[in-house]
Amino acid sequence: MGNSEELKPRGKPQFFRDYCEGIATAADGFRFLCRYPSLWQYGVWPVLINIAVAFASLLITFYVGTTAWKSFTPELPVAWWAPIIEWIGLIAILALAISVGLISCMLLQSVFCAWAFSKLAYRVELFLGASADDLVDIAISEQIIDAVRACLKLLVINVALLFLNFIPVAGSIAALAIGYYMNALILGSEFLGYPQELRGVRWVRRHEFAKTWLPSTLGLGTIVAGLMLIPIVGALFQTTALVGAVLLHRRISGLPDSPPCSASSDGNLIL
């Protein structure tokens, strides 16, 4: 994009358009990096670190799920309604294991990936015409504090949702729906937060931005959550999703999402 009609902030959100745009961020970022391949050099470390983080998160997810299931099944009563309890327990344990995996992934990313992600976002912003004077270095300590806050929120919400599973059928459906909404909201907000952090925007204002552009945030959070569950390939496309999040934030804010002048195929600007 980057046409004149995009050079002003968007008006009101449109759910279907914005949600699909959020879902497409990983693909948008991948196409952008392929168009300007010199930017890939800033994505190597995020990809490699993400692969390690993804494997660690999957191991944690598997361990939590199997341990909880082994502890749960011996306690099942010998009665006609035992299959109902088993079904409810299975859904609750799956929700718990996936939630713990996502939270672990966010914590590990905040510690090991935050610096690499912020540097990639910084380089993309500069390439798209942002001034270095308008961008700030993000303190790793602040990123970790923000990530821990988000993870604690996810943990409290998902633990609370476990109790909904004791309500047959309706409770499990409600827990899945609410769990999806909150996980997608928080993950989408975290990724949309990188370009805002570079502009000195603090957590409260970033969260307000995410809620204002809720369809985009949910779409972005959905694709990020899905990618967290896929080893290697997911790590690659989480990195491109970050680039897509930078492009998405610029489009919403009325900033161009293409270089301010022509660029060669290797991503170097031709002035």
C-alpha positions as CSV (number, residue, x, y, z in Angstrom):
1,M,0.0,0.0,0.0
2,G,1.3,3.5,0.8
3,N,-1.1,5.3,-1.5
4,S,-2.5,8.7,-0.7
5,E,-5.7,7.4,0.6
6,E,-3.8,5.5,3.3
7,L,-2.0,8.6,4.5
8,K,-4.5,9.5,7.2
9,P,-5.6,7.6,10.3
10,R,-8.4,5.2,9.8
11,G,-11.9,6.0,11.0
12,K,-14.0,3.4,12.7
13,P,-13.0,-0.3,12.7
14,Q,-14.8,-2.7,10.3
15,F,-14.9,-6.1,11.9
16,F,-14.6,-8.5,9.0
17,R,-12.1,-6.4,7.0
18,D,-9.9,-5.7,10.1
19,Y,-10.1,-9.2,11.5
20,C,-9.0,-10.7,8.1
21,E,-6.2,-8.1,7.9
22,G,-5.0,-9.2,11.4
23,I,-5.1,-12.8,10.4
24,A,-3.0,-12.0,7.3
25,T,-0.2,-10.2,9.1
26,A,2.2,-13.2,9.0
27,A,1.7,-13.5,5.2
28,D,1.9,-9.7,4.7
29,G,5.2,-9.6,6.7
30,F,6.6,-12.5,4.7
31,R,5.8,-10.9,1.4
32,F,7.3,-7.6,2.6
33,L,10.6,-9.3,3.6
34,C,10.7,-11.2,0.3
35,R,10.3,-7.9,-1.5
36,Y,13.0,-6.3,0.5
37,P,15.3,-9.2,1.4
38,S,18.1,-7.2,3.0
39,L,15.8,-6.9,6.0
40,W,16.0,-10.7,6.5
41,Q,19.3,-10.2,8.2
42,Y,17.5,-8.6,11.2
43,G,15.1,-11.5,11.3
44,V,17.6,-14.3,11.7
45,W,18.1,-14.1,15.4
46,P,14.3,-13.8,16.2
47,V,13.7,-16.9,14.1
48,L,16.5,-19.0,15.7
49,I,15.5,-17.9,19.2
50,N,11.8,-18.5,18.5
51,I,12.6,-22.1,17.4
52,A,14.2,-22.8,20.7
53,V,11.4,-21.0,22.6
54,A,8.8,-22.9,20.6
55,F,10.3,-26.3,21.4
56,A,10.6,-25.4,25.1
57,S,7.0,-24.3,25.2
58,L,5.7,-27.4,23.5
59,L,7.6,-29.6,26.0
60,I,6.1,-27.6,28.8
61,T,2.6,-28.0,27.2
62,F,3.1,-31.7,26.8
63,Y,4.4,-32.2,30.3
64,V,1.6,-30.2,32.0
65,G,-1.1,-32.0,29.9
66,T,0.2,-35.6,30.5
67,T,0.9,-35.0,34.2
68,A,-2.5,-33.5,34.8
69,W,-4.2,-36.3,32.8
70,K,-2.3,-39.1,34.7
71,S,-3.3,-37.5,38.0
72,F,-7.0,-37.0,36.9
73,T,-7.9,-40.4,35.4
74,P,-7.3,-42.6,38.6
75,E,-9.7,-40.3,40.4
76,L,-12.6,-41.0,38.0
77,P,-15.6,-42.6,39.8
78,V,-17.0,-45.9,38.7
79,A,-20.4,-44.8,37.6
80,W,-22.6,-44.2,34.6
81,W,-21.8,-40.5,34.5
82,A,-18.0,-41.1,34.6
83,P,-17.6,-40.5,30.8
84,I,-19.2,-37.0,31.2
85,I,-16.7,-36.2,33.9
86,E,-13.9,-37.6,31.8
87,W,-14.9,-35.4,28.8
88,I,-15.1,-32.3,31.0
89,G,-11.7,-33.1,32.5
90,L,-10.2,-33.6,29.1
91,I,-11.3,-30.2,27.8
92,A,-10.2,-28.5,31.0
93,I,-6.8,-30.2,30.9
94,L,-6.3,-29.3,27.2
95,A,-7.3,-25.7,27.9
96,L,-4.9,-25.6,30.9
97,A,-2.0,-27.2,29.0
98,I,-2.4,-24.9,26.0
99,S,-2.7,-21.8,28.2
100,V,0.4,-22.8,30.2
101,G,2.2,-23.3,26.9
102,L,1.2,-19.9,25.6
103,I,2.1,-18.2,28.8
104,S,5.5,-20.0,28.9
105,C,6.1,-18.9,25.3
106,M,5.3,-15.3,26.1
107,L,7.6,-15.3,29.1
108,L,10.4,-16.9,27.3
109,Q,10.0,-14.5,24.3
110,S,10.0,-11.5,26.7
111,V,13.3,-12.7,28.1
112,F,15.1,-14.0,25.0
113,C,13.2,-12.6,22.0
114,A,12.2,-9.1,23.0
115,W,15.5,-7.4,22.1
116,A,15.7,-9.2,18.7
117,F,12.0,-8.4,18.0
118,S,12.4,-4.7,18.9
119,K,15.5,-4.4,16.7
120,L,13.7,-5.9,13.8
121,A,10.7,-3.6,14.3
122,Y,13.1,-0.7,14.6
123,R,14.8,-1.5,11.3
124,V,11.5,-1.9,9.5
125,E,10.3,1.4,10.8
126,L,13.5,3.2,9.6
127,F,13.2,1.5,6.2
128,L,9.6,2.8,5.9
129,G,10.7,6.3,6.5
130,A,10.5,6.8,10.3
131,S,13.1,9.2,11.8
132,A,15.6,7.8,14.2
133,D,14.8,10.8,16.4
134,D,11.1,9.7,16.7
135,L,12.0,6.2,17.8
136,V,13.4,5.2,21.2
137,D,15.4,2.2,22.5
138,I,13.2,-0.1,24.5
139,A,14.6,-1.1,27.8
140,I,14.6,-4.9,28.2
141,S,13.5,-4.6,31.8
142,E,10.4,-2.7,30.8
143,Q,9.6,-5.3,28.2
144,I,9.9,-8.1,30.7
145,I,7.7,-6.2,33.2
146,D,5.0,-5.7,30.6
147,A,5.2,-9.3,29.4
148,V,5.0,-10.6,33.0
149,R,1.9,-8.4,33.6
150,A,0.3,-9.8,30.4
151,C,1.2,-13.4,31.4
152,L,-0.2,-13.1,34.9
153,K,-3.4,-11.7,33.4
154,L,-3.6,-14.7,31.1
155,L,-2.8,-17.1,33.9
156,V,-5.5,-15.7,36.2
157,I,-8.1,-15.7,33.5
158,N,-7.4,-19.2,32.3
159,V,-7.4,-20.7,35.8
160,A,-10.7,-19.0,36.5
161,L,-12.1,-20.4,33.2
162,L,-11.3,-23.9,34.4
163,F,-14.2,-23.7,36.8
164,L,-16.6,-23.1,33.9
165,N,-15.9,-26.6,32.6
166,F,-17.8,-28.0,35.6
167,I,-20.9,-26.8,33.9
168,P,-21.7,-29.5,31.3
169,V,-21.5,-28.6,27.6
170,A,-22.4,-24.9,28.0
171,G,-19.7,-24.3,30.5
172,S,-17.0,-25.9,28.3
173,I,-18.2,-23.9,25.2
174,A,-18.2,-20.7,27.2
175,A,-14.7,-21.4,28.5
176,L,-13.3,-22.1,25.0
177,A,-14.9,-18.9,23.6
178,I,-13.8,-16.6,26.5
179,G,-10.4,-18.3,26.5
180,Y,-10.0,-17.7,22.8
181,Y,-11.0,-14.0,23.1
182,M,-8.7,-13.2,26.0
183,N,-5.7,-15.1,24.6
184,A,-6.1,-13.5,21.1
185,L,-6.6,-10.0,22.7
186,I,-3.5,-10.2,24.9
187,L,-1.2,-11.8,22.2
188,G,-2.4,-9.4,19.5
189,S,-1.9,-6.5,21.9
190,E,1.7,-7.6,22.6
191,F,2.7,-7.8,18.9
192,L,0.9,-4.5,18.0
193,G,2.7,-3.0,21.0
194,Y,6.2,-3.3,19.5
195,P,5.9,-0.3,17.1
196,Q,4.2,1.7,19.8
197,E,6.9,0.9,22.3
198,L,9.4,2.3,19.8
199,R,7.5,5.6,20.0
200,G,7.5,5.6,23.8
201,V,3.9,4.5,24.3
202,R,3.4,2.8,27.6
203,W,1.3,-0.3,28.4
204,V,-2.0,1.4,29.3
205,R,-2.2,3.4,26.1
206,R,-1.1,0.3,24.0
207,H,-3.9,-1.7,25.6
208,E,-6.4,1.1,24.8
209,F,-5.2,1.1,21.2
210,A,-5.7,-2.7,21.0
211,K,-9.2,-2.4,22.4
212,T,-10.0,0.4,20.0
213,W,-8.9,-1.7,17.0
214,L,-10.2,-4.9,18.5
215,P,-10.9,-6.8,15.2
216,S,-7.3,-6.3,14.0
217,T,-6.0,-7.2,17.5
218,L,-8.0,-10.4,17.6
219,G,-7.0,-11.4,14.1
220,L,-3.3,-10.8,14.8
221,G,-3.6,-12.6,18.2
222,T,-5.3,-15.6,16.6
223,I,-2.5,-16.1,14.0
224,V,0.2,-15.6,16.6
225,A,-1.4,-18.1,19.0
226,G,-1.7,-20.7,16.2
227,L,1.9,-20.2,15.2
228,M,3.1,-20.7,18.7
229,L,1.9,-24.3,18.5
230,I,3.8,-25.1,15.3
231,P,7.5,-25.8,15.7
232,I,10.1,-24.3,13.3
233,V,7.6,-23.1,10.7
234,G,5.7,-21.2,13.4
235,A,8.9,-19.6,14.6
236,L,9.6,-18.3,11.2
237,F,6.1,-16.9,10.6
238,Q,5.9,-15.4,14.1
239,T,8.9,-13.2,13.0
240,T,7.1,-12.3,9.8
241,A,3.9,-11.6,11.9
242,L,5.9,-9.0,13.8
243,V,6.8,-7.3,10.6
244,G,3.2,-7.5,9.5
245,A,2.2,-6.0,12.9
246,V,4.5,-3.0,12.2
247,L,2.8,-2.6,8.7
248,L,-0.7,-3.0,10.3
249,H,0.0,-0.3,12.9
250,R,1.3,2.1,10.3
251,R,-1.8,1.6,8.1
252,I,-4.1,2.2,11.1
253,S,-2.1,5.2,12.1
254,G,-2.2,6.7,8.6
255,L,1.5,6.1,7.9
256,P,2.8,4.6,4.6
257,D,3.6,0.9,4.7
258,S,6.0,1.1,1.7
259,P,9.4,2.9,1.5
260,P,9.4,6.7,1.0
261,C,11.3,6.3,-2.3
262,S,11.9,3.5,-4.7
263,A,13.9,0.5,-3.5
264,S,16.0,-2.1,-5.2
265,S,15.0,-5.8,-5.0
266,D,17.5,-6.4,-2.2
267,G,15.8,-3.8,0.0
268,N,18.3,-1.0,-0.4
269,L,16.8,2.4,-1.0
270,I,17.6,4.2,-4.2
271,L,17.6,7.9,-3.3
